């Protein structure tokens, strides 16, 4: 069974809320996705452009989500390049 199967079926313990260090908060692990994936509680999608006109908080959320996705893409891209040296 693949990691995707475990995540999709809710069997991956990674998805359990865990304490955030040095705080009283608990945080869930999430995955970034786009509309190609079905909406699940552990996936974050950006707001579609037509739904955010005039809503600054949704624009900020989309910006932060986009930055996070680019950071992840860049880190995998750089680590992938180094493995072929």
N, C-alpha and C positions, 0 to 999 in steps of 0.2 A: 504494500500500500504506500502511495507517495505522500509527501508532506502536504500537498494540496488536498488529497483525500482526507487526511487527518484534520486539517483546518476546516474544510467544508463540512465535515461531520461533527465538528465541535469536540474532537478527541485530543487536541493538542493542548497540553497544560500551559503553554505559553500564553494562552488567551485569558487566563485567570487574572483578575485584578490583583495587583501587588502593591505593597507600600512604596511610596516615593521616598527615597532616603532623606533623612533630616527634616521630615514634615509629618503632618498628621493625614496627608492625602493618600488616596489609593488611585492607581492609574491602570488603565487597560492597555494591553498591547494592541496595535492596530496595523493594518496594511493599507498602503495607498493603492488605489485602483482607478480605472476609468469606466465608462459606460459599457465596455465589453464584458464586464463581470457583473453577475447578479448582485443586487444590494444585500448586504449581510451586516450584522451588528459590528463586525470587526473590520469593515472596509470603510475608508474615507473617500468620497467622491467630491469633486469640485461642483459648485453651483453652475448650471448652464448659463451662458451669457444673457439669454433673454429674460432670466428670472432675477437678475441682480441690479437692474438699472435703478439708480438712486439709493441702493442699500449699501452703505459704506462697509458695514460689518461683513457682509457676504463678499464684497470685493477684497477686503483684507484677508478673510479666510482663504479665498482662492489664491491670493498672492502667496500667503504662507505655505499653503499646500503645494503650490507650484515650486517654490524654493526648496521645500523638503524633497520633492520628487527629483528635482535637478541635482541636488546634493547626493542623493542615493545613486542616481544614474552615473554621476561623475565618479563616485567612489568605486563603483563596480567597474567602470570603464578603465580607470587608472590601475586597479588591482589586476584586471584582466590583461592589460598591456604588459605589466611587469612579469606575469607568469610565462610570457613567451620570449623573454630575453635569454 
